[in-house]
Structure formats: structure tokens, C-alpha cells
Amino acid sequence: MAREHRYGVGLTWTGNEGSGTSSYRAYGRAHLLSGGGKPDIPGSSDPHFRGDPSRWNPEELLVAALSACHQLAYLHLCATAGIVVTAYEDAAEGVMMEEPGGAGQFSSVVLRPKVTVAAGADAEKANALHHEAHAVCFIARSVNFPVTHEPVIEVEEVA
């Protein structure tokens, strides 16, 4: 039986520079994401859309969510399969296409996980588990564009 899970996030716009949205250039895109006693996440729009490059933008957060979801699913599957992961990093990249009228959408995201497994681990199985992780990742299953992965598996040397 399916179980429902709900996720609440608060957003507070902090970009009123005195005259609200009186013109496109009159307001800042700064905002804070908050929720459940966690640290706030300072957000803005992409710098191409007058955003603050020192703050996270929604597009980056979407790519980060896909990367983190894949990693969590992958680590779970490795633990279940008896593959000991000792390091994991990702260099994820998303591509968004902006249309002339200003609308846009993501066309793809590629995840590039670099995984180190313990000496003696089955590197082939470790690689194959990326496909399984993709199939169960809640976020990847929810988007309407391709999410691909280019994993690199390294096996630690025997000490």
C-alpha cells in the first residue's frame, strides 16, 4: 500500500528594496527558504535573471536534489548488497533551455558520481547499482526530463 509523505518549506521574500515590484529592476530576487528548525537557505534567481550569484537559485537546488537523492538511494543499495562505499562525490550538471519569451524548462541533468569502494568489492556490481538507484530515486522519478549518470568506480588498494 502506498504511503503519503508531505514536505513543507517556507519561503520569505527579502528583496523589497523600498518600492516593491514597481519595476523589473526595482526589486531584489533575494529570499530565504526555511523549515522545521533547519538552517535557512539563502536563495535568489539565477544571475542571468538579476539574481545574486552568492545565493542558491532554484535551478541549482533542483540539480542538487537529484544528485543527493541518487546518492542516498545508491548508498542504501550498496549497503544492502554488501558493497562497502568509502567515498562518494558528484559533479552534477543540469541544462535548462530558455525560450525567446522567457519561459524555459530543463532538458537534461547528468550526474557524475565518483565512488570509492573497499578493497575486494565487486566494482561491476557497484557500477550496476547506479541503474537501480536511478530507478528508485524519488526525485528522478518525478521530473519530466532525462536524468543520466556517468559513474566512475574506484576500488581501494589492499593495504
CNS distance restraints for C-alpha pairs under 8 A (distance, minus, plus):
assign (resid   8 and name CA) (resid  35 and name CA) 6.81 0.50 0.50
assign (resid   9 and name CA) (resid  33 and name CA) 6.70 0.50 0.50
assign (resid   9 and name CA) (resid  34 and name CA) 5.86 0.50 0.50
assign (resid   9 and name CA) (resid  35 and name CA) 5.14 0.50 0.50
assign (resid  10 and name CA) (resid  32 and name CA) 7.98 0.50 0.50
assign (resid  10 and name CA) (resid  33 and name CA) 5.60 0.50 0.50
assign (resid  10 and name CA) (resid  34 and name CA) 4.92 0.50 0.50
assign (resid  10 and name CA) (resid  35 and name CA) 5.75 0.50 0.50
assign (resid  11 and name CA) (resid  31 and name CA) 6.72 0.50 0.50
assign (resid  11 and name CA) (resid  32 and name CA) 5.63 0.50 0.50
assign (resid  11 and name CA) (resid  33 and name CA) 4.66 0.50 0.50
assign (resid  11 and name CA) (resid  34 and name CA) 6.33 0.50 0.50
assign (resid  12 and name CA) (resid  31 and name CA) 5.43 0.50 0.50
assign (resid  12 and name CA) (resid  32 and name CA) 5.29 0.50 0.50
assign (resid  12 and name CA) (resid  33 and name CA) 6.73 0.50 0.50
assign (resid  13 and name CA) (resid  29 and name CA) 7.55 0.50 0.50
assign (resid  13 and name CA) (resid  30 and name CA) 6.21 0.50 0.50
assign (resid  13 and name CA) (resid  31 and name CA) 4.22 0.50 0.50
assign (resid  13 and name CA) (resid  32 and name CA) 6.57 0.50 0.50
assign (resid  14 and name CA) (resid  28 and name CA) 7.60 0.50 0.50
assign (resid  14 and name CA) (resid  29 and name CA) 7.66 0.50 0.50
assign (resid  14 and name CA) (resid  30 and name CA) 5.35 0.50 0.50
assign (resid  14 and name CA) (resid  31 and name CA) 4.94 0.50 0.50
assign (resid  14 and name CA) (resid  32 and name CA) 7.17 0.50 0.50
assign (resid  15 and name CA) (resid  27 and name CA) 5.78 0.50 0.50
assign (resid  15 and name CA) (resid  28 and name CA) 4.01 0.50 0.50
assign (resid  15 and name CA) (resid  29 and name CA) 5.35 0.50 0.50
assign (resid  15 and name CA) (resid  30 and name CA) 4.78 0.50 0.50
assign (resid  15 and name CA) (resid  31 and name CA) 6.64 0.50 0.50
assign (resid  16 and name CA) (resid  20 and name CA) 4.94 0.50 0.50
assign (resid  16 and name CA) (resid  21 and name CA) 7.52 0.50 0.50
assign (resid  16 and name CA) (resid  27 and name CA) 5.46 0.50 0.50
assign (resid  16 and name CA) (resid  28 and name CA) 6.21 0.50 0.50
assign (resid  17 and name CA) (resid  26 and name CA) 6.91 0.50 0.50
assign (resid  17 and name CA) (resid  27 and name CA) 5.53 0.50 0.50
assign (resid  17 and name CA) (resid  28 and name CA) 6.61 0.50 0.50
assign (resid  18 and name CA) (resid  27 and name CA) 7.97 0.50 0.50
assign (resid  19 and name CA) (resid  26 and name CA) 6.73 0.50 0.50
assign (resid  19 and name CA) (resid  27 and name CA) 7.37 0.50 0.50
assign (resid  20 and name CA) (resid  26 and name CA) 6.88 0.50 0.50
assign (resid  20 and name CA) (resid  27 and name CA) 5.90 0.50 0.50
assign (resid  21 and name CA) (resid  26 and name CA) 6.10 0.50 0.50
assign (resid  21 and name CA) (resid  27 and name CA) 5.64 0.50 0.50
assign (resid  22 and name CA) (resid  26 and name CA) 6.16 0.50 0.50
assign (resid  22 and name CA) (resid  27 and name CA) 7.77 0.50 0.50
assign (resid  23 and name CA) (resid  27 and name CA) 7.36 0.50 0.50
assign (resid  28 and name CA) (resid  50 and name CA) 7.76 0.50 0.50
assign (resid  28 and name CA) (resid  51 and name CA) 7.39 0.50 0.50
assign (resid  29 and name CA) (resid  44 and name CA) 4.99 0.50 0.50
assign (resid  29 and name CA) (resid  45 and name CA) 5.81 0.50 0.50
assign (resid  29 and name CA) (resid  50 and name CA) 7.19 0.50 0.50
assign (resid  29 and name CA) (resid  51 and name CA) 5.69 0.50 0.50
assign (resid  29 and name CA) (resid  52 and name CA) 7.39 0.50 0.50
assign (resid  30 and name CA) (resid  42 and name CA) 7.36 0.50 0.50
assign (resid  30 and name CA) (resid  43 and name CA) 5.79 0.50 0.50
assign (resid  30 and name CA) (resid  44 and name CA) 4.49 0.50 0.50
assign (resid  30 and name CA) (resid  45 and name CA) 7.46 0.50 0.50
assign (resid  30 and name CA) (resid  51 and name CA) 7.42 0.50 0.50
assign (resid  30 and name CA) (resid  52 and name CA) 7.22 0.50 0.50
assign (resid  30 and name CA) (resid  55 and name CA) 7.97 0.50 0.50
assign (resid  31 and name CA) (resid  42 and name CA) 6.16 0.50 0.50
assign (resid  31 and name CA) (resid  43 and name CA) 5.09 0.50 0.50
assign (resid  31 and name CA) (resid  44 and name CA) 5.93 0.50 0.50
assign (resid  32 and name CA) (resid  40 and name CA) 6.18 0.50 0.50
assign (resid  32 and name CA) (resid  41 and name CA) 5.68 0.50 0.50
assign (resid  32 and name CA) (resid  42 and name CA) 4.78 0.50 0.50
assign (resid  32 and name CA) (resid  43 and name CA) 5.67 0.50 0.50
assign (resid  33 and name CA) (resid  40 and name CA) 5.56 0.50 0.50
assign (resid  33 and name CA) (resid  41 and name CA) 5.03 0.50 0.50
assign (resid  33 and name CA) (resid  42 and name CA) 6.47 0.50 0.50
assign (resid  33 and name CA) (resid  43 and name CA) 6.91 0.50 0.50
assign (resid  34 and name CA) (resid  38 and name CA) 6.79 0.50 0.50
assign (resid  34 and name CA) (resid  39 and name CA) 6.94 0.50 0.50
assign (resid  34 and name CA) (resid  40 and name CA) 4.81 0.50 0.50
assign (resid  34 and name CA) (resid  41 and name CA) 6.58 0.50 0.50
assign (resid  35 and name CA) (resid  39 and name CA) 7.97 0.50 0.50
assign (resid  35 and name CA) (resid  40 and name CA) 7.53 0.50 0.50
assign (resid  41 and name CA) (resid  56 and name CA) 7.51 0.50 0.50
assign (resid  42 and name CA) (resid  55 and name CA) 5.48 0.50 0.50
assign (resid  42 and name CA) (resid  56 and name CA) 6.30 0.50 0.50
assign (resid  43 and name CA) (resid  55 and name CA) 4.92 0.50 0.50
assign (resid  43 and name CA) (resid  56 and name CA) 4.66 0.50 0.50
assign (resid  43 and name CA) (resid  57 and name CA) 5.47 0.50 0.50
assign (resid  43 and name CA) (resid  58 and name CA) 7.54 0.50 0.50
assign (resid  44 and name CA) (resid  51 and name CA) 5.31 0.50 0.50
assign (resid  44 and name CA) (resid  52 and name CA) 5.78 0.50 0.50
assign (resid  44 and name CA) (resid  53 and name CA) 7.85 0.50 0.50
assign (resid  44 and name CA) (resid  55 and name CA) 5.69 0.50 0.50
assign (resid  44 and name CA) (resid  56 and name CA) 6.12 0.50 0.50
assign (resid  44 and name CA) (resid  57 and name CA) 5.12 0.50 0.50
assign (resid  44 and name CA) (resid  58 and name CA) 7.67 0.50 0.50
assign (resid  45 and name CA) (resid  49 and name CA) 6.10 0.50 0.50
assign (resid  45 and name CA) (resid  50 and name CA) 6.74 0.50 0.50
assign (resid  45 and name CA) (resid  51 and name CA) 4.24 0.50 0.50
assign (resid  45 and name CA) (resid  52 and name CA) 6.76 0.50 0.50
assign (resid  45 and name CA) (resid  56 and name CA) 7.74 0.50 0.50
assign (resid  45 and name CA) (resid  57 and name CA) 4.96 0.50 0.50
assign (resid  45 and name CA) (resid  58 and name CA) 6.92 0.50 0.50
assign (resid  46 and name CA) (resid  50 and name CA) 6.87 0.50 0.50
assign (resid  46 and name CA) (resid  51 and name CA) 4.94 0.50 0.50
assign (resid  46 and name CA) (resid  52 and name CA) 7.11 0.50 0.50
assign (resid  46 and name CA) (resid  53 and name CA) 6.93 0.50 0.50
assign (resid  46 and name CA) (resid  57 and name CA) 5.49 0.50 0.50
assign (resid  46 and name CA) (resid  58 and name CA) 7.81 0.50 0.50
assign (resid  46 and name CA) (resid  59 and name CA) 7.59 0.50 0.50
assign (resid  47 and name CA) (resid  51 and name CA) 4.11 0.50 0.50
assign (resid  47 and name CA) (resid  52 and name CA) 5.77 0.50 0.50
assign (resid  47 and name CA) (resid  53 and name CA) 5.55 0.50 0.50
assign (resid  51 and name CA) (resid  57 and name CA) 7.96 0.50 0.50
assign (resid  56 and name CA) (resid  60 and name CA) 6.42 0.50 0.50
assign (resid  56 and name CA) (resid  61 and name CA) 6.79 0.50 0.50
assign (resid  57 and name CA) (resid  61 and name CA) 6.33 0.50 0.50
assign (resid  58 and name CA) (resid  62 and name CA) 6.18 0.50 0.50
assign (resid  59 and name CA) (resid  63 and name CA) 6.50 0.50 0.50
assign (resid  60 and name CA) (resid  64 and name CA) 6.04 0.50 0.50
assign (resid  61 and name CA) (resid  65 and name CA) 5.99 0.50 0.50
assign (resid  62 and name CA) (resid  66 and name CA) 6.37 0.50 0.50
assign (resid  63 and name CA) (resid  67 and name CA) 6.22 0.50 0.50
assign (resid  63 and name CA) (resid  92 and name CA) 6.83 0.50 0.50
assign (resid  63 and name CA) (resid  93 and name CA) 6.79 0.50 0.50
assign (resid  63 and name CA) (resid  94 and name CA) 6.05 0.50 0.50
assign (resid  63 and name CA) (resid 109 and name CA) 7.02 0.50 0.50
assign (resid  64 and name CA) (resid  68 and name CA) 6.02 0.50 0.50
assign (resid  64 and name CA) (resid  92 and name CA) 7.59 0.50 0.50
assign (resid  65 and name CA) (resid  69 and name CA) 5.94 0.50 0.50
assign (resid  65 and name CA) (resid 139 and name CA) 7.02 0.50 0.50
assign (resid  66 and name CA) (resid  70 and name CA) 6.15 0.50 0.50
assign (resid  66 and name CA) (resid 139 and name CA) 5.81 0.50 0.50
assign (resid  66 and name CA) (resid 140 and name CA) 6.13 0.50 0.50
assign (resid  67 and name CA) (resid  71 and name CA) 6.21 0.50 0.50
assign (resid  67 and name CA) (resid  90 and name CA) 7.11 0.50 0.50
assign (resid  67 and name CA) (resid  92 and name CA) 6.43 0.50 0.50
assign (resid  67 and name CA) (resid 111 and name CA) 6.45 0.50 0.50
assign (resid  68 and name CA) (resid  72 and name CA) 6.14 0.50 0.50
assign (resid  69 and name CA) (resid  73 and name CA) 6.17 0.50 0.50
assign (resid  69 and name CA) (resid 137 and name CA) 5.80 0.50 0.50
assign (resid  69 and name CA) (resid 138 and name CA) 6.98 0.50 0.50
assign (resid  69 and name CA) (resid 139 and name CA) 6.47 0.50 0.50
assign (resid  69 and name CA) (resid 140 and name CA) 7.88 0.50 0.50
assign (resid  70 and name CA) (resid  74 and name CA) 5.94 0.50 0.50
assign (resid  70 and name CA) (resid 130 and name CA) 8.00 0.50 0.50
assign (resid  70 and name CA) (resid 133 and name CA) 5.95 0.50 0.50
assign (resid  70 and name CA) (resid 134 and name CA) 6.20 0.50 0.50
assign (resid  70 and name CA) (resid 137 and name CA) 5.67 0.50 0.50
assign (resid  70 and name CA) (resid 140 and name CA) 7.88 0.50 0.50
assign (resid  71 and name CA) (resid  75 and name CA) 6.07 0.50 0.50
assign (resid  71 and name CA) (resid  88 and name CA) 7.87 0.50 0.50
assign (resid  71 and name CA) (resid 133 and name CA) 7.92 0.50 0.50
assign (resid  72 and name CA) (resid  76 and name CA) 6.25 0.50 0.50
assign (resid  73 and name CA) (resid  77 and name CA) 6.28 0.50 0.50
assign (resid  73 and name CA) (resid 133 and name CA) 5.10 0.50 0.50
assign (resid  73 and name CA) (resid 134 and name CA) 7.80 0.50 0.50
assign (resid  73 and name CA) (resid 136 and name CA) 6.98 0.50 0.50
assign (resid  73 and name CA) (resid 137 and name CA) 6.09 0.50 0.50
assign (resid  74 and name CA) (resid  78 and name CA) 6.14 0.50 0.50
assign (resid  74 and name CA) (resid 129 and name CA) 6.58 0.50 0.50
assign (resid  74 and name CA) (resid 130 and name CA) 6.21 0.50 0.50
assign (resid  74 and name CA) (resid 132 and name CA) 7.74 0.50 0.50
assign (resid  74 and name CA) (resid 133 and name CA) 4.94 0.50 0.50
assign (resid  75 and name CA) (resid  79 and name CA) 6.13 0.50 0.50
assign (resid  75 and name CA) (resid  85 and name CA) 7.30 0.50 0.50
assign (resid  76 and name CA) (resid  80 and name CA) 6.22 0.50 0.50
assign (resid  77 and name CA) (resid  81 and name CA) 6.06 0.50 0.50
assign (resid  77 and name CA) (resid 129 and name CA) 6.79 0.50 0.50
assign (resid  77 and name CA) (resid 132 and name CA) 7.93 0.50 0.50
assign (resid  77 and name CA) (resid 133 and name CA) 7.09 0.50 0.50
assign (resid  78 and name CA) (resid  82 and name CA) 6.03 0.50 0.50
assign (resid  78 and name CA) (resid  83 and name CA) 4.86 0.50 0.50
assign (resid  78 and name CA) (resid  84 and name CA) 6.72 0.50 0.50
assign (resid  78 and name CA) (resid  85 and name CA) 7.19 0.50 0.50
assign (resid  78 and name CA) (resid 126 and name CA) 6.98 0.50 0.50
assign (resid  78 and name CA) (resid 129 and name CA) 7.16 0.50 0.50
assign (resid  79 and name CA) (resid  83 and name CA) 5.86 0.50 0.50
assign (resid  79 and name CA) (resid  84 and name CA) 6.58 0.50 0.50
assign (resid  83 and name CA) (resid 117 and name CA) 7.08 0.50 0.50
assign (resid  83 and name CA) (resid 118 and name CA) 7.66 0.50 0.50
assign (resid  83 and name CA) (resid 121 and name CA) 5.95 0.50 0.50
assign (resid  83 and name CA) (resid 122 and name CA) 7.16 0.50 0.50
assign (resid  83 and name CA) (resid 126 and name CA) 6.91 0.50 0.50
assign (resid  84 and name CA) (resid 117 and name CA) 5.59 0.50 0.50
assign (resid  84 and name CA) (resid 118 and name CA) 5.52 0.50 0.50
assign (resid  84 and name CA) (resid 121 and name CA) 7.05 0.50 0.50
assign (resid  85 and name CA) (resid 115 and name CA) 7.02 0.50 0.50
assign (resid  85 and name CA) (resid 116 and name CA) 5.87 0.50 0.50
assign (resid  85 and name CA) (resid 117 and name CA) 4.34 0.50 0.50
assign (resid  85 and name CA) (resid 118 and name CA) 6.25 0.50 0.50
assign (resid  86 and name CA) (resid 115 and name CA) 7.78 0.50 0.50
assign (resid  86 and name CA) (resid 116 and name CA) 5.60 0.50 0.50
assign (resid  86 and name CA) (resid 117 and name CA) 5.48 0.50 0.50
assign (resid  86 and name CA) (resid 118 and name CA) 6.34 0.50 0.50
assign (resid  87 and name CA) (resid 115 and name CA) 5.75 0.50 0.50
assign (resid  87 and name CA) (resid 116 and name CA) 4.97 0.50 0.50
assign (resid  87 and name CA) (resid 117 and name CA) 7.11 0.50 0.50
assign (resid  88 and name CA) (resid 113 and name CA) 6.77 0.50 0.50
assign (resid  88 and name CA) (resid 114 and name CA) 5.77 0.50 0.50
assign (resid  88 and name CA) (resid 115 and name CA) 4.57 0.50 0.50
assign (resid  88 and name CA) (resid 116 and name CA) 6.41 0.50 0.50
assign (resid  89 and name CA) (resid 113 and name CA) 5.59 0.50 0.50
assign (resid  89 and name CA) (resid 114 and name CA) 5.34 0.50 0.50
assign (resid  89 and name CA) (resid 115 and name CA) 6.65 0.50 0.50
assign (resid  90 and name CA) (resid 111 and name CA) 6.60 0.50 0.50
assign (resid  90 and name CA) (resid 112 and name CA) 5.23 0.50 0.50
assign (resid  90 and name CA) (resid 113 and name CA) 4.18 0.50 0.50
assign (resid  90 and name CA) (resid 114 and name CA) 6.03 0.50 0.50
assign (resid  91 and name CA) (resid 111 and name CA) 6.48 0.50 0.50
assign (resid  91 and name CA) (resid 112 and name CA) 5.25 0.50 0.50
assign (resid  91 and name CA) (resid 113 and name CA) 6.68 0.50 0.50
assign (resid  92 and name CA) (resid 109 and name CA) 7.20 0.50 0.50
assign (resid  92 and name CA) (resid 110 and name CA) 5.76 0.50 0.50
assign (resid  92 and name CA) (resid 111 and name CA) 4.37 0.50 0.50
assign (resid  92 and name CA) (resid 112 and name CA) 5.68 0.50 0.50
assign (resid  92 and name CA) (resid 113 and name CA) 7.84 0.50 0.50
assign (resid  93 and name CA) (resid 109 and name CA) 5.62 0.50 0.50
assign (resid  93 and name CA) (resid 110 and name CA) 5.45 0.50 0.50
assign (resid  93 and name CA) (resid 111 and name CA) 6.57 0.50 0.50
assign (resid  94 and name CA) (resid 106 and name CA) 7.12 0.50 0.50
assign (resid  94 and name CA) (resid 107 and name CA) 7.87 0.50 0.50
assign (resid  94 and name CA) (resid 108 and name CA) 5.81 0.50 0.50
assign (resid  94 and name CA) (resid 109 and name CA) 4.10 0.50 0.50
assign (resid  94 and name CA) (resid 110 and name CA) 6.40 0.50 0.50
assign (resid  95 and name CA) (resid 106 and name CA) 5.66 0.50 0.50
assign (resid  95 and name CA) (resid 107 and name CA) 5.72 0.50 0.50
assign (resid  95 and name CA) (resid 108 and name CA) 5.39 0.50 0.50
assign (resid  95 and name CA) (resid 109 and name CA) 6.20 0.50 0.50
assign (resid  96 and name CA) (resid 104 and name CA) 6.79 0.50 0.50
assign (resid  96 and name CA) (resid 105 and name CA) 5.43 0.50 0.50
assign (resid  96 and name CA) (resid 106 and name CA) 3.97 0.50 0.50
assign (resid  96 and name CA) (resid 107 and name CA) 5.65 0.50 0.50
assign (resid  96 and name CA) (resid 108 and name CA) 7.32 0.50 0.50
assign (resid  97 and name CA) (resid 104 and name CA) 5.41 0.50 0.50
assign (resid  97 and name CA) (resid 105 and name CA) 5.61 0.50 0.50
assign (resid  97 and name CA) (resid 106 and name CA) 6.06 0.50 0.50
assign (resid  97 and name CA) (resid 107 and name CA) 6.48 0.50 0.50
assign (resid  98 and name CA) (resid 102 and name CA) 6.13 0.50 0.50
assign (resid  98 and name CA) (resid 103 and name CA) 5.87 0.50 0.50
assign (resid  98 and name CA) (resid 104 and name CA) 4.16 0.50 0.50
assign (resid  98 and name CA) (resid 105 and name CA) 6.75 0.50 0.50
assign (resid  99 and name CA) (resid 103 and name CA) 5.37 0.50 0.50
assign (resid  99 and name CA) (resid 104 and name CA) 5.50 0.50 0.50
assign (resid 106 and name CA) (resid 145 and name CA) 6.67 0.50 0.50
assign (resid 107 and name CA) (resid 145 and name CA) 5.63 0.50 0.50
assign (resid 107 and name CA) (resid 146 and name CA) 7.09 0.50 0.50
assign (resid 108 and name CA) (resid 145 and name CA) 5.55 0.50 0.50
assign (resid 108 and name CA) (resid 146 and name CA) 5.04 0.50 0.50
assign (resid 108 and name CA) (resid 147 and name CA) 5.90 0.50 0.50
assign (resid 108 and name CA) (resid 148 and name CA) 7.86 0.50 0.50
assign (resid 109 and name CA) (resid 145 and name CA) 7.80 0.50 0.50
assign (resid 109 and name CA) (resid 146 and name CA) 6.51 0.50 0.50
assign (resid 109 and name CA) (resid 147 and name CA) 4.81 0.50 0.50
assign (resid 109 and name CA) (resid 148 and name CA) 6.42 0.50 0.50
assign (resid 110 and name CA) (resid 147 and name CA) 5.70 0.50 0.50
assign (resid 110 and name CA) (resid 148 and name CA) 4.80 0.50 0.50
assign (resid 110 and name CA) (resid 149 and name CA) 5.37 0.50 0.50
assign (resid 110 and name CA) (resid 150 and name CA) 7.28 0.50 0.50
assign (resid 111 and name CA) (resid 147 and name CA) 7.41 0.50 0.50
assign (resid 111 and name CA) (resid 148 and name CA) 6.18 0.50 0.50
assign (resid 111 and name CA) (resid 149 and name CA) 4.48 0.50 0.50
assign (resid 111 and name CA) (resid 150 and name CA) 6.20 0.50 0.50
assign (resid 111 and name CA) (resid 151 and name CA) 7.64 0.50 0.50
assign (resid 112 and name CA) (resid 149 and name CA) 5.71 0.50 0.50
assign (resid 112 and name CA) (resid 150 and name CA) 4.83 0.50 0.50
assign (resid 112 and name CA) (resid 151 and name CA) 5.37 0.50 0.50
assign (resid 112 and name CA) (resid 152 and name CA) 7.47 0.50 0.50
assign (resid 113 and name CA) (resid 149 and name CA) 7.40 0.50 0.50
assign (resid 113 and name CA) (resid 150 and name CA) 6.75 0.50 0.50
assign (resid 113 and name CA) (resid 151 and name CA) 4.82 0.50 0.50
assign (resid 113 and name CA) (resid 152 and name CA) 6.33 0.50 0.50
assign (resid 114 and name CA) (resid 151 and name CA) 5.87 0.50 0.50
assign (resid 114 and name CA) (resid 152 and name CA) 4.78 0.50 0.50
assign (resid 114 and name CA) (resid 153 and name CA) 6.08 0.50 0.50
assign (resid 114 and name CA) (resid 154 and name CA) 7.60 0.50 0.50
assign (resid 115 and name CA) (resid 151 and name CA) 7.44 0.50 0.50
assign (resid 115 and name CA) (resid 152 and name CA) 6.17 0.50 0.50
assign (resid 115 and name CA) (resid 153 and name CA) 4.94 0.50 0.50
assign (resid 115 and name CA) (resid 154 and name CA) 6.09 0.50 0.50
assign (resid 116 and name CA) (resid 153 and name CA) 5.91 0.50 0.50
assign (resid 116 and name CA) (resid 154 and name CA) 4.67 0.50 0.50
assign (resid 116 and name CA) (resid 155 and name CA) 5.67 0.50 0.50
assign (resid 116 and name CA) (resid 156 and name CA) 6.67 0.50 0.50
assign (resid 117 and name CA) (resid 121 and name CA) 6.25 0.50 0.50
assign (resid 117 and name CA) (resid 123 and name CA) 7.59 0.50 0.50
assign (resid 117 and name CA) (resid 126 and name CA) 7.97 0.50 0.50
assign (resid 117 and name CA) (resid 153 and name CA) 7.29 0.50 0.50
assign (resid 117 and name CA) (resid 154 and name CA) 6.25 0.50 0.50
assign (resid 117 and name CA) (resid 155 and name CA) 4.97 0.50 0.50
assign (resid 117 and name CA) (resid 156 and name CA) 6.13 0.50 0.50
assign (resid 118 and name CA) (resid 155 and name CA) 5.92 0.50 0.50
assign (resid 118 and name CA) (resid 156 and name CA) 5.23 0.50 0.50
assign (resid 118 and name CA) (resid 157 and name CA) 7.99 0.50 0.50
assign (resid 119 and name CA) (resid 155 and name CA) 5.62 0.50 0.50
assign (resid 119 and name CA) (resid 156 and name CA) 4.66 0.50 0.50
assign (resid 119 and name CA) (resid 157 and name CA) 5.61 0.50 0.50
assign (resid 119 and name CA) (resid 158 and name CA) 5.53 0.50 0.50
assign (resid 120 and name CA) (resid 155 and name CA) 7.43 0.50 0.50
assign (resid 120 and name CA) (resid 158 and name CA) 7.84 0.50 0.50
assign (resid 121 and name CA) (resid 126 and name CA) 7.89 0.50 0.50
assign (resid 121 and name CA) (resid 155 and name CA) 6.97 0.50 0.50
assign (resid 122 and name CA) (resid 126 and name CA) 6.19 0.50 0.50
assign (resid 123 and name CA) (resid 127 and name CA) 6.10 0.50 0.50
assign (resid 123 and name CA) (resid 153 and name CA) 6.43 0.50 0.50
assign (resid 123 and name CA) (resid 154 and name CA) 7.51 0.50 0.50
assign (resid 123 and name CA) (resid 155 and name CA) 6.89 0.50 0.50
assign (resid 124 and name CA) (resid 128 and name CA) 6.22 0.50 0.50
assign (resid 125 and name CA) (resid 129 and name CA) 6.16 0.50 0.50
assign (resid 126 and name CA) (resid 130 and name CA) 7.29 0.50 0.50
assign (resid 126 and name CA) (resid 153 and name CA) 7.23 0.50 0.50
assign (resid 127 and name CA) (resid 131 and name CA) 7.91 0.50 0.50
assign (resid 127 and name CA) (resid 151 and name CA) 6.88 0.50 0.50
assign (resid 127 and name CA) (resid 152 and name CA) 7.65 0.50 0.50
assign (resid 127 and name CA) (resid 153 and name CA) 6.51 0.50 0.50
assign (resid 128 and name CA) (resid 132 and name CA) 7.08 0.50 0.50
assign (resid 129 and name CA) (resid 133 and name CA) 6.03 0.50 0.50
assign (resid 130 and name CA) (resid 134 and name CA) 6.14 0.50 0.50
assign (resid 130 and name CA) (resid 149 and name CA) 7.68 0.50 0.50
assign (resid 130 and name CA) (resid 151 and name CA) 7.47 0.50 0.50
assign (resid 131 and name CA) (resid 135 and name CA) 6.36 0.50 0.50
assign (resid 132 and name CA) (resid 136 and name CA) 6.50 0.50 0.50
assign (resid 133 and name CA) (resid 137 and name CA) 5.89 0.50 0.50
assign (resid 134 and name CA) (resid 140 and name CA) 6.76 0.50 0.50
assign (resid 134 and name CA) (resid 141 and name CA) 7.98 0.50 0.50
assign (resid 135 and name CA) (resid 140 and name CA) 7.90 0.50 0.50
assign (resid 135 and name CA) (resid 141 and name CA) 7.19 0.50 0.50
assign (resid 136 and name CA) (resid 141 and name CA) 7.22 0.50 0.50
assign (resid 137 and name CA) (resid 141 and name CA) 6.14 0.50 0.50
assign (resid 138 and name CA) (resid 142 and name CA) 6.43 0.50 0.50
assign (resid 139 and name CA) (resid 143 and name CA) 6.72 0.50 0.50
assign (resid 140 and name CA) (resid 147 and name CA) 6.59 0.50 0.50
